[in-house]
Amino acid sequence: MPDAIDFYFDFSSPYAYLGSVMIEEVAKKHGRSVRWHSFMLGVAFKGEKTGPLTVYPRKGEYSRLDFDRTARKYKIPFNMPNDFPKATLAATIIVAVLSLVDLTILWRSWSYSRADFAAVSITILLTLMVGVEIGVATGVLVSLALFVWKTSRPHVAEVGQVPGSQHFRNIHRHKVVTDPAVVTLRIDESLYFANARQMEDLILARVHRNRTEIKHVILMCSAVNEIDLSALESLEAINQRLTDMGVKMHLSEVKGPVMDRLKCSHFLDELSGKVFLSQYEAFETLRRAENNKDSLAAE
């Protein structure tokens, strides 16, 4: 197959425009393809210490006539701008940047998360109005602030056993088996200073709703990756408050690194209940124990 035609162009040149319209037809006529190469005439002019034809009096006048004559000959629409030549560097940069901008992210972030939408919007606006460095730095700071805000409001779900299985799911989303004497609360966040007090309030508020019936509270820790000192103090306070109310606190599915950290404190020694390997084991053991108490009381 014949070699391709290498076509170099910068659309600030009228000849490049005229050639771009005709090059594909010429290549097809000779059974060749076209390799398009964009470049900047301004850089070439600077290197050669020259300029466009139109900046020279006699050449400029003739070139304008030749542009029109060539366009008419090949029947190519052409209208010479009044202010010529036009700088194409800015246009090239804008086109290159626009290819990197995905504005659909605004709609996707709005549909998915209002917080993410706020971070994306602030980053884009400041980048366009102030600069890339300020925009990106502000976006990072906003993201960090949103992370702290979201994790400071931990999701604590009351869960029950899915019938016929060893799985436990949110009682408000699934049909599950529960026991009024045994309440399981799944903590869906690592515990640290920003959310420790919030978590403490949520747990105690749940117990107070059925204070006379609840005998055991199980904290399901499958989603807890870390417990810092502030959260540890909150757990100690919860344990003491529940003990004063005659309710035992238990832990289940505690991850190894978290358990290693807890063993470095006195919390496990002071824990009123037990630490269970699985939530299923914890629920069945405590429910069976309460049922045995009820049977003995009935006898």
N, C-alpha and C positions, 0 to 999 in steps of 0.2 A: 504493500500500500504506500502511495507517495507520502512524503513527510508533510506534517501539518504546517500551516502558515502561522507564523508568530506575528500577532498583531498588537503593537504597543500603542496605547492611547491615553490621552488626557483630554477630557471634554471641555477644558478651557480653550482648546484649539478648534476652530471651525473645521479645519481639515480632518481632524480626528473624528468629529461628528459625521462629516460627509463620508469618510472612509468606513465608519462603523455600520452605516446603512448598507453599503455595497459589498463589504468584505465577505459575508456569508455566501452571497450569490456568486461572487468571483471564485471562491473556494469550491463551491459545488460544481461550477462549470469545469474546473480542472481536476475534479475528483479528489479534493483534499478537504481536511477539516481545519478548524481555526483554533489556535491557542491564544486566548485573550490575556494581555498583560497590561495592567494599569501602572502608570508612573506619573511623576510630577514634573511637568515642564519647567516650573519655577526653579526647581533644584538644578535641572540641566542648564537653564539660562544663567543661573548664578555661577555654576562651575565653569561655564564657557565665557563668562563676563559679557553676556549679551542680553537680549530681551526679545519679546514678541515682535513680529513684523509690523504690527500696527503702531508701535511706538516710534518708528522711524518715518519721517515725513513722506518721502517718495515711495518707499516700500509699503508703507501703511496704506496710502491711497490706492496703490495698485492691488494690494492683497484684498482690500475690501471689494474691489471690482471683480477680482478672481473668485472670491467666495461666492458671490451672487451668480457669476457666469457658470461656475462648476455645478452649483445647485440646480440651475435651470437646465443645464445640459442633461443631467441624470434624473431630472424631475424629482428632486428631493426638497421637501418643505424646508425653508430656511428664512430666518428673520434676524438680521444682525442686531445685537443689543446696542443701545445708544452709549452706555458706559461699558467700554471694553478696553483691555481684557478684564475678566472677572477672576478673583482669587478662588481657587478650588480647594485649598488646604483645609479651610474651615468646614466646607461642605463634606470633604472626605472624612474628617474627624467626626462630624455629626452622624454621618451614615454608619461609621464604624461603631460609635457608641450606641446608636439606636438598635443595632443588631444584638447588642448585649443586654438591652433592657427588655424585661418581660413583664409588661404591665398586667398580664393576667394574674400575676401573683397577688395583686390587690384584691381581686374578686375571690380567689381561692382562700386567701387568709381571712377575709371577712366571713366567708361561709364556714370556715373551720374554727377560727378562734378570734374573738374581738381583740384580745390582748396581743396576739401575733400581728393582727392588722395594724394596731397602733404602732408597734415597733417598726414594721415595714414602711408605713406611711411617713413616720418621722424621719427615718433613714433616707428615703427617697427625696423628700422635700428639702432637707438640709443639704444633701449632696448636690442637688440642682441649684439651690439658692446660695449656699455658702462655699461648699467645696467638698471634695471626696474625703479628705482626712477628718474634717469636722463631722460630716455626715455619718461615716462609718464608726467613729469613736462614740458619737451620741447614740447610734443604734446599739452598740455593745452595752453602753451604760443603761439604756432603756431596757434591754433584754435582761440584764442582771437584776434591775429593779423589779421587773415583772416576775422573774423567777423567785425572788425572795417573797414577793407579795403572794404568789400562788402557793408556794410551799408553806407559807405561814398560816394557811387555811387548809389544814390536812383533811382529806376525805376519810371519814371513819364510817364504815358501813356495818350495820348489824346483819349477820349472816346466819343461815340455817342449813341443815343437811338436805341435799337433793335426794328425794326418795329412791331407795335401791342403789345408792352409790356412796362413796366416801368423799364426795365433793361438797363444798359449802359455798353458797352464793347469797347475794343480797336478798333480803326478805321482801324488798319492795319491787324486785324485778323477776323473781322466780317463785314457784310454788315449792316451799321447803318445809322441813320438819323442825320445829322449835320446841323448847321446854321453858316454861315460865320461871323455873328456878335456875336455869343455866343460860346466861346471855353471852353470846360471842360477838365481839366487836373487832372487825378487821381494820387495821390501820394501814392505809394505802400511801404512806409517805415515810421517809426517814425522819427521825425525830431530832430536832436541834432547837437552839434558843428561840428561833423565830416562831415556832409552832408548838412549843412545849405547853405553854399555858392554855392555848386554844384546845389542844388535845385533852388536857386535864379537865377543862370545863365540859367538853362534849361527853366524856365518859361519865362524869359524876351526874350530869343532867339526865342521862339515860337511866342510871340506877335509881335516881330519885323518882322517876315516873312510876316505877313498880317496886318501891322500896321494901314492902312487906313480903313480896313473893320471891325476889331474887336472892339466891344463896351463893351463887358463883358467877364471877365475871372472867371470861377468857379473852385475853388480848391476842388475837391472831396476828403474828408478826411476819408473815411470809413476804410482805413487800417492804419491810424495814431493813435498810442496808446499813444504817448507822444510828447510834444513840449518843449524843454528846452529853456533857456534864449537866447542862441545864435541863435536858430532857430526863436524865437519870434522876435528878432531884424531883422532877414532877412525878415520875413513876413512884418514887418513894412516898411522896405526899399522897398520891392516889391509893397506894397500898395501905397507908395508915388510915386514911379516911374510910376506906371500905372496911377495914378491920374494926374500926369503931362502930360501924353500922352492922356488924355481924355478917359481912359478906367477904368471901375469900377471892383473892385475885390470882389468876393463873396465866401462864404464857404458853403459846403453842407455835410450832414451826419457826423457832428462832434460828436465824442463820449463824453459821459457825463463827465468823468474825465478830458478830454482835455478841454472841454468847461469851467469847473470849474476853471481850471488854467488860461484860457484866460480872464475870468471875473475878475481875480485879477490884470489885467494890464489895460492899456488905449487903447489896440489894438482894441477892439470891438467898442469903442467910435470913434476912428479915421478911422475905416474901411469904405471905400468909398461905398461899397455895403451892402449886407445883409447876414445873416446866415440862410440857409434853412434846414428844417428837412430832406428832401429827395432830391436826385439829380433830380428825375423826376419833383418835384415841382419847383426846381430852373430853370431847362431848359425850362419848359412850361411857367412859369411866365415871364422870361426874353425874350423868343422868341416871346411871345404874345405882350409884351410891344414894342419890336422893330417893329413888324408887324403893330401895331397901329400907330406908328410914321410914318411909310412909307405910310400908308393909308391917314393920315392927311396931309402929305407933298404932296401927289398926288392930294388931293382936293384943 
